[in-house]
Amino acid sequence: MAESFKGGVHPCDRKDVTASLPIVDAPPPARAAILLSQHLGAPCRPAVAVGDRVRTGQRIGAPHGFISAPVHASITGVVVAIEDRPSPVTGARTPAVVIERDAAEDAWAEGADVEQDVSALTPEIIRERVLDAGIVGLGGATFPTHVKLSPPPEKPIDTAILNGAECEPWLNCDNRLMIEEAAGVLDGFRYMMRALNCPRGIVAMESNKPEAARAMREALGGDDRITVALLPVKYPQGAEHQLIKALLGREVPWRGGLPMAVGVVVQNVATAYATWEAVRFRRPITRRVITVAGDGVERPGNYRVRLGTPVSELLALCGLRPEARRLVLGGPMMGIAQRTSEVSVIKGTSGVLALTAAPEAAYGPCIRCGRCVRACPYGLTPAEISRAVEKLNMDAAVEWNVLECKECGCCTYVCPARRPIVQQVKLAKAEVARRKARAK
């Protein structure tokens, strides 16, 4: 079993701040703004109207197309608006269902939160319940999980990997789930393996999570189909391609290659736990565990948060310090800086970081030191991509394989000139997408 991959960096992980703090239920919001697009693929269409009374777990957004996933009410109350709200992913205004909470009631919708018989589950039933629950990749990718559990027959899966690496600094939501909910996480992973007809599973995490490793091994009991693997602490150890390389020595092909091309499916820990809740209890995803941290908050912690909760309420709960200057959703390496704290928690929100250091406004010219090339885990040449985008030469950027970049941020992290390479990559990808759309 291999233990590493080419490239990568070692940022200060700051895990100690929240690693020992148990998961706490955050109060439900007075108003939840639930975006209708919380996943890759086609956005949902509203399944309710203004004035409708809804219950927790009721479907309020219907999927449109195979690569899509429904969304559900996270609180019980009345729909007071269907309007555009800012997306924490793109910054663009996106349709959302706004629900005003009934403080006297928090009842599940009919048919939700009902224990199911799981003695004779078929792959089809598992995928159906996962789809009905609106589960997507909760590590941040937000790809609909029922699609990931439906590989074509010509691509059999021999290994499923449960990704508990959580290599982003500050974040501990997956770590705490493995410690506190190991049995549910593993049962969800087993349901995934059954849906894939997969004979082998690997629970992968970095070696800085000994308590989680112990909890998962104890919960496994005598199940010899699944092993727990500890990997060196190295960013981005949790990226799919790097995880597969480290564990199995297999190379996922370039040009849009997926893990299934090498017989592997990778699923996130929180996604597995949500799958357990969906298959065992028919609970749709209405909340998720989030780490709230950073040197700009007084009371960091791990919170179970209702979807649609305004980030401003989480910051108020944790005590926002006056010197806080920057708000990031996700981790500091791949997370997205926000213009406002009025954005809402969505399925892919794994962390809320309030930081006191303001971003660098100025950057210098590339000095051709080669540090970004050595750090890139995908074997790219970020310096050439950066220079091409700076000259608005998108054709050259494509020739330098900008579309293969996964935006992990290693290049930006090591650049002595503080060049915004990841932002330039995003700009190039957006421009290439616009050109393709115009060409159709």
Backbone hydrogen bonds, N-H to C=O, Kabsch-Sander energy under -0.5 kcal/mol:
donor,donor_aa,acceptor,acceptor_aa,energy
8,G,375,A,-3.4
9,V,235,Y,-2.5
17,V,14,R,-1.2
18,T,15,K,-1.1
19,A,15,K,-1.7
21,L,18,T,-1.4
24,V,302,N,-2.4
26,A,24,V,-0.5
26,A,304,R,-2.4
32,A,99,I,-2.4
33,A,31,R,-0.5
33,A,308,G,-2.0
34,I,32,A,-0.8
34,I,97,V,-2.7
35,L,33,A,-0.7
36,L,95,P,-2.6
40,L,142,T,-2.1
42,A,67,I,-1.7
44,C,36,L,-2.6
45,R,62,A,-2.5
47,A,60,I,-3.0
48,V,60,I,-0.6
51,G,79,V,-3.1
52,D,49,A,-2.2
54,V,77,G,-2.9
56,T,107,A,-1.6
57,G,73,A,-3.2
58,Q,55,R,-2.3
60,I,71,V,-2.2
61,G,71,V,-1.8
62,A,45,R,-3.0
68,S,66,F,-1.6
71,V,61,G,-1.4
73,A,58,Q,-2.8
77,G,54,V,-2.2
78,V,100,E,-2.0
79,V,52,D,-2.9
80,V,78,V,-0.6
80,V,98,V,-2.4
81,A,98,V,-1.3
83,E,96,A,-1.7
85,R,94,T,-2.9
87,S,92,A,-2.3
91,G,87,S,-1.8
94,T,85,R,-3.5
96,A,83,E,-2.0
97,V,34,I,-2.5
98,V,81,A,-3.0
98,V,96,A,-0.6
99,I,32,A,-2.6
99,I,97,V,-0.6
100,E,78,V,-2.9
101,R,30,A,-2.9
101,R,99,I,-0.6
102,D,76,T,-3.1
103,A,101,R,-0.8
105,E,102,D,-1.6
109,A,56,T,-2.8
112,A,109,A,-2.0
113,D,282,R,-0.5
114,V,281,F,-1.9
116,Q,280,R,-3.1
118,V,116,Q,-0.6
121,L,118,V,-0.8
126,I,122,T,-2.2
127,R,123,P,-2.5
128,E,124,E,-2.2
129,R,125,I,-2.5
130,V,126,I,-2.4
131,L,127,R,-2.5
132,D,128,E,-2.8
133,A,129,R,-1.7
134,G,131,L,-1.7
135,I,130,V,-1.8
137,G,143,F,-1.4
138,L,136,V,-0.6
140,G,137,G,-1.0
142,T,137,G,-1.9
145,T,135,I,-2.0
146,H,135,I,-0.5
147,V,144,P,-0.6
148,K,144,P,-1.4
149,L,145,T,-1.6
150,S,147,V,-1.8
155,K,152,P,-2.3
158,D,156,P,-0.6
158,D,263,G,-1.7
159,T,263,G,-1.8
160,A,200,R,-2.5
161,I,265,V,-2.7
162,L,202,I,-3.2
163,N,161,I,-0.7
163,N,267,Q,-3.6
164,G,162,L,-1.0
164,G,204,A,-2.9
170,W,13,D,-3.6
171,L,168,E,-0.5
171,L,169,P,-1.1
176,R,172,N,-2.6
177,L,173,C,-1.8
178,M,174,D,-2.3
179,I,175,N,-1.7
180,E,176,R,-3.0
181,E,177,L,-2.8
185,V,181,E,-2.5
186,L,182,A,-2.5
187,D,183,A,-2.4
188,G,184,G,-2.4
189,F,185,V,-2.0
190,R,186,L,-2.5
191,Y,187,D,-2.3
192,M,188,G,-1.9
193,M,189,F,-2.4
194,R,190,R,-2.4
195,A,191,Y,-2.4
196,L,192,M,-1.8
197,N,193,M,-0.7
197,N,194,R,-0.7
198,C,193,M,-2.7
200,R,158,D,-0.5
201,G,225,R,-2.5
202,I,160,A,-2.4
203,V,227,T,-3.4
204,A,162,L,-2.6
204,A,202,I,-0.7
205,M,229,A,-2.1
207,S,231,L,-2.5
209,K,206,E,-1.2
213,A,209,K,-2.2
214,R,210,P,-2.2
215,A,211,E,-2.3
216,M,212,A,-2.5
217,R,213,A,-2.2
218,E,214,R,-2.3
219,A,215,A,-2.0
220,L,216,M,-1.5
221,G,217,R,-0.8
221,G,218,E,-0.6
223,D,220,L,-1.9
224,D,222,G,-1.1
226,I,223,D,-0.9
227,T,201,G,-1.9
229,A,203,V,-3.2
229,A,227,T,-0.5
231,L,205,M,-2.5
234,K,232,P,-0.8
235,Y,9,V,-2.4
237,Q,234,K,-2.1
239,A,236,P,-1.9
243,L,239,A,-2.9
244,I,240,E,-2.4
245,K,241,H,-2.0
246,A,242,Q,-2.7
247,L,243,L,-2.4
248,L,244,I,-2.6
249,G,244,I,-0.8
249,G,245,K,-1.3
250,R,244,I,-1.0
252,V,250,R,-0.6
257,G,253,P,-0.6
261,A,258,L,-2.3
262,V,259,P,-2.0
263,G,260,M,-1.5
264,V,259,P,-1.8
265,V,159,T,-1.5
267,Q,161,I,-2.9
269,V,163,N,-1.5
272,A,268,N,-2.1
273,Y,269,V,-2.2
274,A,270,A,-2.3
275,T,271,T,-1.9
276,W,272,A,-2.1
277,E,273,Y,-2.1
278,A,274,A,-2.1
279,V,275,T,-2.9
280,R,276,W,-2.7
281,F,277,E,-1.7
282,R,278,A,-1.2
283,R,277,E,-1.7
285,I,133,A,-2.4
286,T,284,P,-0.9
288,R,305,V,-2.1
290,I,303,Y,-3.1
291,T,350,S,-1.9
292,V,290,I,-0.6
292,V,301,G,-3.0
293,A,291,T,-0.6
293,A,352,V,-2.2
296,G,354,A,-2.7
297,V,294,G,-1.5
298,E,318,C,-0.6
298,E,319,G,-2.8
299,R,318,C,-2.8
301,G,292,V,-2.3
302,N,22,P,-0.6
303,Y,290,I,-3.2
303,Y,301,G,-0.5
304,R,24,V,-2.7
305,V,288,R,-3.3
305,V,303,Y,-0.7
307,L,286,T,-2.5
308,G,345,V,-2.7
309,T,306,R,-1.6
311,V,343,V,-2.9
312,S,341,S,-1.7
313,E,310,P,-1.2
314,L,310,P,-1.1
315,L,311,V,-2.3
316,A,312,S,-2.0
317,L,313,E,-2.1
318,C,314,L,-1.9
319,G,315,L,-1.2
321,R,296,G,-3.1
324,A,321,R,-1.8
325,R,355,L,-2.9
326,R,355,L,-2.2
328,V,353,L,-2.7
329,L,336,I,-2.1
330,G,328,V,-0.5
330,G,351,G,-2.4
335,G,331,G,-2.0
336,I,329,L,-2.2
337,A,335,G,-0.5
338,Q,327,L,-2.7
343,V,340,T,-0.6
344,S,86,P,-0.5
345,V,309,T,-2.3
349,T,346,I,-1.8
350,S,348,G,-0.9
352,V,291,T,-2.6
353,L,328,V,-3.1
354,A,293,A,-2.2
354,A,352,V,-0.5
355,L,326,R,-3.0
355,L,353,L,-0.6
364,G,417,A,-2.3
374,R,370,G,-2.0
375,A,371,R,-2.0
376,C,372,C,-1.6
379,G,376,C,-1.1
381,T,400,W,-0.5
384,E,381,T,-0.8
385,I,381,T,-1.7
386,S,382,P,-2.9
387,R,383,A,-2.3
388,A,384,E,-2.3
389,V,385,I,-2.4
390,E,386,S,-2.3
391,K,387,R,-1.3
392,L,389,V,-2.0
393,N,388,A,-2.9
394,M,392,L,-1.1
397,A,393,N,-1.7
398,V,394,M,-2.2
399,E,395,D,-2.0
400,W,396,A,-1.8
401,N,398,V,-1.9
402,V,397,A,-1.9
404,E,401,N,-1.5
405,C,402,V,-1.3
413,Y,409,G,-2.2
414,V,410,C,-1.7
415,C,411,C,-1.1
418,R,415,C,-1.3
421,I,419,R,-2.2
424,Q,420,P,-2.0
425,V,421,I,-2.3
426,K,422,V,-2.5
427,L,423,Q,-2.2
428,A,424,Q,-2.3
429,K,425,V,-2.6
430,A,426,K,-2.4
431,E,427,L,-2.2
432,V,428,A,-2.6
433,A,429,K,-2.4
434,R,430,A,-2.2
435,R,431,E,-2.2
436,K,432,V,-2.2
437,A,433,A,-2.3
438,R,434,R,-2.3
439,A,435,R,-1.8
440,K,436,K,-0.9
440,K,437,A,-0.6
